[in-house]
């Protein structure tokens, strides 16, 4: 290189960025640029893109829509609720007292008395022992005759 003649020129080469091949263009600007350069542009709509859906609607969906049977859990009958309420009041207990005696929340006793609870044999058995009356079977409201079984 010459230092004094002003001929201190270096050759600089500018490389034009090539369009990315095999990758998805994320913006409309990139799609337009690819079209201007005559490249093939393929657009496709992704189903449920950006959501957490694993599968589309199945064939069973229509069958479920046509299903008319209503499935629900059985509730405590009102006769059981009335028997619990009468037995509790005969012993002078509040709902909270009964709940404390059977180690349940007062809300559970309230649901049983109002007929909103799904019956559980364990809870009904505890209530039967405390209230000394039958709450299951055909003799609802009758006093319990047989006590706990004693071992010999």
N, CA, C and O of each residue as an XYZ file, in Angstrom:
608
protein
N       0.841     -1.169      0.000
C       0.000      0.000      0.000
C       0.889      1.236      0.000
O       1.939      1.296      0.639
N       0.434      2.156     -0.709
C       1.164      3.411     -0.767
C       0.621      4.332      0.302
O      -0.584      4.370      0.554
N       1.521      5.076      0.932
C       1.095      5.901      2.037
C       0.916      7.357      1.670
O       0.165      8.065      2.342
N       1.559      7.817      0.660
C       1.472      9.228      0.417
C       0.630      9.631     -0.768
O       0.313     10.815     -0.883
N       0.251      8.752     -1.642
C      -0.405      9.125     -2.862
C      -1.915      9.174     -2.790
O      -2.566      9.433     -3.802
N      -2.472      8.942     -1.665
C      -3.920      8.975     -1.539
C      -4.592      7.769     -2.150
O      -5.804      7.748     -2.365
N      -3.788      6.775     -2.422
C      -4.363      5.569     -3.000
C      -4.530      4.481     -1.945
O      -4.189      3.319     -2.162
N      -5.052      4.882     -0.822
C      -5.234      3.960      0.294
C      -6.644      3.378      0.266
O      -7.409      3.483      1.224
N      -6.949      2.766     -0.862
C      -8.293      2.230     -1.021
C      -8.266      0.714     -0.853
O      -7.443      0.007     -1.434
N      -9.210      0.248     -0.026
C      -9.380     -1.201      0.118
C     -10.660     -1.599     -0.573
O     -11.612     -0.822     -0.637
N     -10.682     -2.788     -1.080
C     -11.884     -3.283     -1.735
C     -12.838     -3.798     -0.679
O     -12.479     -4.637      0.147
N     -14.042     -3.294     -0.715
C     -15.074     -3.715      0.231
C     -16.169     -4.400     -0.554
O     -16.642     -3.870     -1.559
N     -16.574     -5.575     -0.104
C     -17.623     -6.320     -0.782
C     -18.836     -6.402      0.134
O     -18.736     -6.834      1.283
N     -19.973     -5.985     -0.386
C     -21.227     -6.087      0.370
C     -21.973     -7.314     -0.125
O     -22.223     -7.461     -1.321
N     -22.326     -8.193      0.804
C     -23.076     -9.395      0.460
C     -24.543     -9.152      0.745
O     -24.935     -8.709      1.824
N     -25.318     -9.452     -0.240
C     -26.760     -9.297     -0.078
C     -27.281    -10.508      0.695
O     -26.932    -11.649      0.391
N     -28.112    -10.250      1.687
C     -28.645    -11.344      2.500
C     -29.557    -12.215      1.657
O     -30.458    -11.715      0.984
N     -29.324    -13.504      1.693
C     -30.148    -14.426      0.928
C     -31.410    -14.744      1.726
O     -31.367    -14.808      2.954
N     -32.519    -14.939      1.042
C     -33.732    -15.308      1.768
C     -33.569    -16.694      2.399
O     -32.946    -17.587      1.824
N     -34.128    -16.846      3.563
C     -34.017    -18.108      4.283
C     -34.875    -19.154      3.582
O     -36.034    -18.907      3.250
N     -34.301    -20.295      3.370
C     -35.042    -21.368      2.714
C     -35.436    -22.410      3.748
O     -34.678    -22.716      4.668
N     -36.629    -22.943      3.579
C     -37.075    -23.999      4.477
C     -37.561    -23.500      5.824
O     -37.855    -24.306      6.707
N     -37.650    -22.223      5.999
C     -38.126    -21.699      7.267
C     -39.369    -20.862      7.026
O     -39.579    -20.338      5.933
N     -40.154    -20.749      8.016
C     -41.387    -19.975      7.896
C     -41.080    -18.493      8.078
O     -40.392    -18.100      9.020
N     -41.587    -17.700      7.188
C     -41.470    -16.254      7.327
C     -42.522    -15.800      8.326
O     -43.693    -16.157      8.204
N     -42.117    -15.033      9.288
C     -43.012    -14.685     10.387
C     -43.818    -13.415     10.133
O     -44.843    -13.190     10.777
N     -43.364    -12.589      9.205
C     -44.061    -11.316      9.034
C     -44.531    -11.152      7.594
O     -44.026    -11.810      6.685
N     -45.484    -10.283      7.404
C     -45.992     -9.979      6.067
C     -44.896     -9.359      5.218
O     -44.846     -9.565      4.005
N     -44.026     -8.606      5.854
C     -42.918     -7.955      5.138
C     -41.989     -9.002      4.520
O     -41.541     -8.844      3.384
N     -41.699    -10.072      5.271
C     -40.824    -11.122      4.756
C     -41.490    -11.871      3.606
O     -40.824    -12.259      2.646
N     -42.803    -12.074      3.700
C     -43.544    -12.749      2.625
C     -43.515    -11.889      1.365
O     -43.281    -12.402      0.271
N     -43.748    -10.598      1.507
C     -43.716     -9.693      0.355
C     -42.339     -9.657     -0.296
O     -42.233     -9.633     -1.522
N     -41.287     -9.652      0.512
C     -39.924     -9.622     -0.023
C     -39.637    -10.899     -0.807
O     -38.998    -10.855     -1.858
N     -40.107    -12.030     -0.302
C     -39.889    -13.298     -0.995
C     -40.636    -13.310     -2.317
O     -40.123    -13.823     -3.312
N     -41.839    -12.754     -2.343
C     -42.615    -12.705     -3.585
C     -41.942    -11.787     -4.600
O     -41.953    -12.089     -5.794
N     -41.362    -10.681     -4.161
C     -40.672     -9.766     -5.073
C     -39.470    -10.429     -5.725
O     -39.147    -10.152     -6.880
N     -38.808    -11.307     -4.977
C     -37.630    -11.979     -5.512
C     -38.006    -13.212     -6.338
O     -37.127    -13.909     -6.846
N     -39.299    -13.482     -6.472
C     -39.744    -14.578     -7.316
C     -39.668    -15.942     -6.657
O     -39.682    -16.963     -7.344
N     -39.587    -15.971     -5.357
C     -39.516    -17.254     -4.664
C     -40.920    -17.821     -4.468
O     -41.906    -17.083     -4.445
N     -40.989    -19.124     -4.330
C     -42.273    -19.775     -4.060
C     -42.690    -19.486     -2.622
O     -41.910    -19.647     -1.683
N     -43.917    -19.064     -2.478
C     -44.440    -18.767     -1.144
C     -45.656    -19.649     -0.914
O     -46.594    -19.659     -1.711
N     -45.627    -20.383      0.182
C     -46.750    -21.255      0.530
C     -47.308    -20.794      1.867
O     -46.570    -20.640      2.840
N     -48.598    -20.577      1.906
C     -49.234    -20.187      3.160
C     -50.220    -21.272      3.554
O     -50.932    -21.817      2.711
N     -50.254    -21.576      4.837
C     -51.201    -22.578      5.334
C     -51.690    -22.137      6.700
O     -50.937    -21.568      7.490
N     -52.955    -22.404      6.970
C     -53.577    -22.044      8.242
C     -53.430    -23.209      9.202
O     -53.808    -24.337      8.885
N     -52.889    -22.940     10.357
C     -52.746    -23.981     11.361
C     -53.999    -24.014     12.219
O     -54.457    -22.981     12.708
N     -54.544    -25.198     12.398
C     -55.737    -25.361     13.210
C     -55.367    -25.246     14.677
O     -54.439    -25.913     15.133
N     -56.067    -24.424     15.412
C     -55.877    -24.235     16.853
C     -54.451    -23.804     17.173
O     -53.896    -24.207     18.195
N     -53.858    -22.991     16.310
C     -52.501    -22.528     16.560
C     -52.487    -21.589     17.765
O     -53.343    -20.715     17.902
N     -51.527    -21.784     18.604
C     -51.385    -20.921     19.770
C     -52.266    -21.315     20.932
O     -52.318    -20.599     21.932
N     -52.960    -22.437     20.828
C     -53.771    -22.896     21.945
C     -53.192    -24.197     22.459
O     -52.243    -24.730     21.884
N     -53.743    -24.699     23.511
C     -53.244    -25.908     24.135
C     -54.076    -27.120     23.740
O     -54.084    -28.115     24.466
N     -54.760    -27.065     22.634
C     -55.593    -28.187     22.206
C     -54.716    -29.260     21.601
O     -53.847    -28.984     20.774
N     -54.954    -30.479     22.021
C     -54.169    -31.587     21.507
C     -54.813    -32.232     20.293
O     -54.114    -32.691     19.389
N     -56.132    -32.271     20.264
C     -56.835    -32.945     19.181
C     -58.039    -32.119     18.774
O     -58.535    -31.299     19.546
N     -58.496    -32.341     17.572
C     -59.706    -31.667     17.102
C     -60.940    -32.359     17.659
O     -60.836    -33.272     18.478
N     -62.088    -31.926     17.218
C     -63.335    -32.525     17.673
C     -63.413    -33.952     17.150
O     -63.105    -34.222     15.989
N     -63.824    -34.848     18.013
C     -63.891    -36.250     17.614
C     -65.280    -36.594     17.099
O     -66.210    -35.791     17.179
N     -65.397    -37.789     16.578
C     -66.687    -38.239     16.048
C     -67.678    -38.500     17.172
O     -68.888    -38.500     16.947
N     -67.170    -38.722     18.385
C     -68.059    -39.009     19.507
C     -68.784    -37.763     20.006
O     -69.751    -37.874     20.759
N     -68.336    -36.592     19.604
C     -68.963    -35.366     20.077
C     -70.415    -35.293     19.659
O     -71.268    -34.920     20.464
N     -70.715    -35.638     18.425
C     -72.098    -35.608     17.950
C     -72.942    -36.632     18.699
O     -74.103    -36.374     19.016
N     -72.363    -37.785     18.978
C     -73.090    -38.816     19.721
C     -73.415    -38.323     21.138
O     -74.507    -38.565     21.653
N     -72.464    -37.637     21.752
C     -72.712    -37.103     23.088
C     -73.773    -36.009     23.062
O     -74.562    -35.886     23.999
N     -73.795    -35.215     21.991
C     -74.810    -34.169     21.881
C     -76.203    -34.755     21.734
O     -77.175    -34.188     22.233
N     -76.305    -35.895     21.046
C     -77.611    -36.527     20.864
C     -78.087    -37.261     22.108
O     -79.264    -37.605     22.220
N     -77.184    -37.498     23.034
C     -77.536    -38.238     24.251
C     -78.536    -37.427     25.073
O     -78.298    -36.258     25.376
N     -79.638    -38.046     25.425
C     -80.677    -37.328     26.158
C     -80.729    -37.709     27.629
O     -81.329    -36.997     28.434
N     -80.107    -38.820     27.983
C     -80.158    -39.262     29.377
C     -79.323    -38.327     30.252
O     -78.174    -38.024     29.932
N     -79.903    -37.884     31.332
C     -79.176    -37.010     32.251
C     -78.538    -37.871     33.326
O     -79.209    -38.639     34.015
N     -77.243    -37.726     33.453
C     -76.508    -38.491     34.448
C     -76.232    -37.605     35.654
O     -75.679    -36.513     35.519
N     -76.618    -38.075     36.827
C     -76.371    -37.313     38.040
C     -76.299    -38.273     39.221
O     -76.749    -39.416     39.139
N     -75.727    -37.792     40.315
C     -75.608    -38.602     41.526
C     -76.921    -38.548     42.295
O     -77.624    -37.538     42.286
N     -77.232    -39.645     42.956
C     -78.417    -39.662     43.814
C     -78.151    -38.806     45.042
O     -77.024    -38.725     45.530
N     -79.179    -38.185     45.520
C     -79.083    -37.342     46.708
C     -79.810    -38.028     47.871
O     -80.572    -38.977     47.683
N     -79.551    -37.521     49.060
C     -80.236    -38.036     50.245
C     -81.721    -37.683     50.130
O     -82.066    -36.561     49.759
N     -82.591    -38.629     50.445
C     -84.028    -38.348     50.339
C     -84.457    -37.398     51.457
O     -83.801    -37.287     52.492
N     -85.561    -36.729     51.219
C     -86.056    -35.771     52.217
C     -86.503    -36.484     53.490
O     -86.451    -35.895     54.569
N     -86.941    -37.740     53.388
C     -87.342    -38.470     54.598
C     -86.142    -38.694     55.513
O     -86.275    -38.643     56.736
N     -84.979    -38.939     54.932
C     -83.765    -39.087     55.745
C     -83.398    -37.745     56.366
O     -83.029    -37.685     57.539
N     -83.496    -36.665     55.588
C     -83.193    -35.338     56.124
C     -84.102    -34.964     57.280
O     -83.652    -34.415     58.286
N     -85.404    -35.270     57.130
C     -86.348    -34.976     58.225
C     -86.051    -35.833     59.451
O     -86.142    -35.349     60.579
N     -85.695    -37.107     59.239
C     -85.375    -37.995     60.362
C     -84.141    -37.498     61.104
O     -84.105    -37.537     62.334
N     -83.135    -37.033     60.379
C     -81.931    -36.491     61.036
C     -82.300    -35.265     61.860
O     -81.862    -35.115     63.001
N     -83.111    -34.391     61.270
C     -83.495    -33.156     61.957
C     -84.314    -33.465     63.213
O     -84.069    -32.881     64.269
N     -85.279    -34.377     63.106
C     -86.110    -34.719     64.270
C     -85.279    -35.389     65.358
O     -85.434    -35.079     66.539
N     -84.393    -36.312     64.964
C     -83.549    -36.986     65.955
C     -82.601    -36.023     66.640
O     -82.355    -36.133     67.842
N     -82.075    -35.092     65.889
C     -81.154    -34.096     66.455
C     -81.875    -33.188     67.427
O     -81.358    -32.892     68.504
N     -83.091    -32.733     67.050
C     -83.849    -31.844     67.936
C     -84.356    -32.581     69.167
O     -84.469    -31.980     70.236
N     -84.664    -33.866     69.044
C     -85.115    -34.651     70.203
C     -84.007    -34.766     71.244
O     -84.289    -34.847     72.439
N     -82.773    -34.773     70.812
C     -81.645    -34.846     71.741
C     -81.164    -33.463     72.155
O     -80.219    -33.343     72.934
N     -81.815    -32.406     71.635
C     -81.456    -31.042     72.011
C     -80.129    -30.597     71.433
O     -79.405    -29.827     72.064
N     -79.799    -31.070     70.241
C     -78.514    -30.743     69.615
C     -78.725    -29.768     68.458
O     -79.766    -29.779     67.801
N     -77.734    -28.940     68.227
C     -77.737    -28.091     67.043
C     -77.004    -28.845     65.929
O     -76.411    -29.899     66.158
N     -77.060    -28.283     64.723
C     -76.322    -28.904     63.621
C     -74.826    -28.932     63.915
O     -74.127    -29.888     63.580
N     -74.356    -27.872     64.543
C     -72.937    -27.801     64.884
C     -72.566    -28.861     65.923
O     -71.500    -29.469     65.835
N     -73.446    -29.083     66.909
C     -73.189    -30.106     67.925
C     -73.104    -31.490     67.290
O     -72.197    -32.268     67.586
N     -74.066    -31.786     66.408
C     -74.059    -33.084     65.738
C     -72.812    -33.234     64.876
O     -72.203    -34.304     64.852
N     -72.429    -32.187     64.175
C     -71.235    -32.240     63.339
C     -69.993    -32.498     64.180
O     -69.109    -33.250     63.770
N     -69.923    -31.885     65.341
C     -68.778    -32.088     66.223
C     -68.732    -33.528     66.714
O     -67.658    -34.126     66.786
N     -69.885    -34.082     67.049
C     -69.948    -35.459     67.559
C     -69.556    -36.490     66.504
O     -69.006    -37.538     66.843
N     -69.833    -36.206     65.224
C     -69.493    -37.171     64.172
C     -68.211    -36.795     63.429
O     -67.864    -37.423     62.429
N     -67.513    -35.775     63.915
C     -66.247    -35.328     63.327
C     -66.396    -34.906     61.862
O     -65.587    -35.283     61.014
N     -67.419    -34.133     61.580
C     -67.638    -33.582     60.246
C     -67.889    -32.089     60.384
O     -68.048    -31.581     61.494
N     -67.924    -31.388     59.263
C     -68.207    -29.957     59.273
C     -69.712    -29.742     59.427
O     -70.496    -30.595     59.012
N     -70.128    -28.624     60.014
C     -71.565    -28.332     60.127
C     -72.262    -28.264     58.768
O     -73.454    -28.554     58.666
N     -71.533    -27.888     57.741
C     -72.099    -27.821     56.396
C     -72.558    -29.201     55.932
O     -73.552    -29.313     55.214
N     -71.839    -30.258     56.340
C     -72.206    -31.620     55.947
C     -73.557    -31.982     56.545
O     -74.409    -32.546     55.859
N     -73.756    -31.664     57.810
C     -75.040    -31.954     58.469
C     -76.148    -31.160     57.785
O     -77.230    -31.692     57.537
N     -75.888    -29.911     57.485
C     -76.877    -29.066     56.812
C     -77.266    -29.668     55.458
O     -78.449    -29.714     55.121
N     -76.281    -30.127     54.683
C     -76.572    -30.718     53.376
C     -77.393    -31.994     53.503
O     -78.279    -32.241     52.684
N     -77.111    -32.811     54.522
C     -77.892    -34.037     54.726
C     -79.329    -33.710     55.101
O     -80.262    -34.349     54.615
N     -79.509    -32.720     55.960
C     -80.866    -32.370     56.394
C     -81.672    -31.732     55.268
O     -82.889    -31.906     55.211
N     -81.015    -30.996     54.372
C     -81.739    -30.336     53.292
C     -81.873    -31.214     52.051
O     -82.521    -30.813     51.083
N     -81.274    -32.403     52.062
C     -81.401    -33.331     50.946
C     -80.480    -33.025     49.783
O     -80.722    -33.496     48.671
N     -79.435    -32.254     50.004
C     -78.518    -31.889     48.928
C     -77.269    -32.767     48.893
O     -76.517    -32.732     47.919
N     -77.045    -33.548     49.939
C     -75.807    -34.314     50.044
C     -75.887    -35.608     49.242
O     -76.957    -36.192     49.074
N     -74.740    -36.037     48.757
C     -74.617    -37.359     48.156
C     -74.371    -38.328     49.310
O     -73.398    -38.167     50.048
N     -75.239    -39.335     49.480
C     -75.135    -40.178     50.678
C     -73.836    -40.968     50.737
O     -73.396    -41.554     49.747
N     -73.236    -40.971     51.913
C     -72.055    -41.780     52.188
C     -72.369    -42.632     53.407
O     -72.781    -42.115     54.446
N     -72.174    -43.945     53.277
C     -72.538    -44.860     54.354
C     -71.771    -44.579     55.637
O     -72.313    -44.767     56.726
N     -70.534    -44.138     55.537
C     -69.740    -43.873     56.739
C     -70.350    -42.733     57.555
O     -70.451    -42.822     58.779
N     -70.752    -41.668     56.874
C     -71.342    -40.521     57.579
C     -72.705    -40.904     58.141
O     -73.019    -40.559     59.280
N     -73.523    -41.613     57.358
C     -74.836    -42.034     57.845
C     -74.698    -42.961     59.045
O     -75.496    -42.879     59.979
N     -73.696    -43.843     59.036
C     -73.486    -44.744     60.175
C     -73.118    -43.963     61.431
O     -73.591    -44.286     62.521
N     -72.282    -42.940     61.291
C     -71.918    -42.116     62.456
C     -73.138    -41.384     62.996
O     -73.330    -41.291     64.209
N     -73.972    -40.859     62.077
C     -75.187    -40.169     62.524
C     -76.143    -41.136     63.202
O     -76.782    -40.775     64.190
N     -76.256    -42.361     62.693
C     -77.129    -43.358     63.311
C     -76.696    -43.647     64.738
O     -77.543    -43.755     65.626
N     -75.396    -43.774     64.979
C     -74.906    -44.069     66.323
C     -75.170    -42.921     67.287
O     -75.576    -43.145     68.427
N     -74.939    -41.680     66.828
C     -75.124    -40.525     67.710
C     -76.610    -40.284     67.983
O     -76.996    -40.003     69.118
N     -77.444    -40.394     66.943
C     -78.874    -40.113     67.094
C     -79.663    -41.328     67.580
O     -80.824    -41.189     67.965
N     -79.057    -42.508     67.569
C     -79.692    -43.764     67.994
C     -80.970    -44.023     67.188
O     -81.994    -44.419     67.744
N     -80.897    -43.795     65.875
C     -82.032    -44.108     64.996
C     -81.514    -44.545     63.637
O     -80.420    -44.170     63.215
N     -82.333    -45.353     62.960
C     -81.950    -45.857     61.645
C     -82.131    -44.771     60.587
O     -83.161    -44.098     60.546
N     -81.124    -44.608     59.737
C     -81.180    -43.631     58.651
C     -81.017    -44.297     57.292
O     -81.082    -43.632     56.258
N     -80.806    -45.609     57.293
C     -80.649    -46.351     56.039
C     -81.616    -47.524     56.025
O     -82.020    -48.032     57.072
N     -81.975    -47.940     54.830
C     -82.854    -49.095     54.691
C     -84.318    -48.703     54.705
O     -84.674    -47.557     54.431
N     -85.164    -49.680     55.030
C     -86.615    -49.463     54.987
C     -87.163    -48.839     56.261
O     -88.250    -48.262     56.240
N     -86.447    -48.941     57.352
C     -86.961    -48.474     58.654
C     -86.348    -47.141     59.043
O     -85.841    -46.995     60.156
N     -86.386    -46.180     58.156
C     -85.794    -44.861     58.434
C     -86.594    -44.178     59.531
O     -87.821    -44.103     59.470
N     -85.884    -43.684     60.531
C     -86.526    -42.986     61.637
C     -86.825    -43.877     62.830
O     -87.170    -43.362     63.893
N     -86.706    -45.193     62.697
C     -86.955    -46.115     63.811
C     -85.733    -46.144     64.731
O     -84.606    -45.962     64.272
N     -85.954    -46.372     66.030
C     -84.809    -46.431     66.948
C     -83.916    -47.634     66.652
O     -84.373    -48.677     66.185
N     -82.648    -47.454     66.937
C     -81.706    -48.566     66.764
C     -81.926    -49.558     67.892
O     -81.975    -49.174     69.061
N     -82.059    -50.823     67.552
C     -82.288    -51.834     68.585
C     -81.015    -52.582     68.928
O     -80.770    -52.886     70.096
N     -80.213    -52.880     67.942
C     -78.984    -53.630     68.168
C     -77.837    -52.654     68.384
O     -77.606    -51.754     67.577
N     -77.131    -52.849     69.477
C     -75.969    -52.026     69.775
C     -74.746    -52.566     69.063
O     -74.860    -53.475     68.240
N     -73.587    -52.027     69.364
C     -72.371    -52.527     68.740
C     -72.099    -53.968     69.161
O     -72.415    -54.364     70.282
N     -71.516    -54.740     68.263
C     -71.220    -56.137     68.544
C     -70.101    -56.224     69.562
O     -69.078    -55.551     69.437
N     -70.306    -57.068     70.582
C     -69.303    -57.222     71.625
C     -68.512    -58.492     71.373
O     -69.067    -59.517     70.977
N     -67.217    -58.414     71.607
C     -66.361    -59.586     71.452
C     -66.391    -60.405     72.729
O     -66.397    -59.858     73.832
N     -66.408    -61.708     72.573
C     -66.438    -62.609     73.759
C     -65.062    -63.089     74.095
O     -64.889    -63.847     75.050
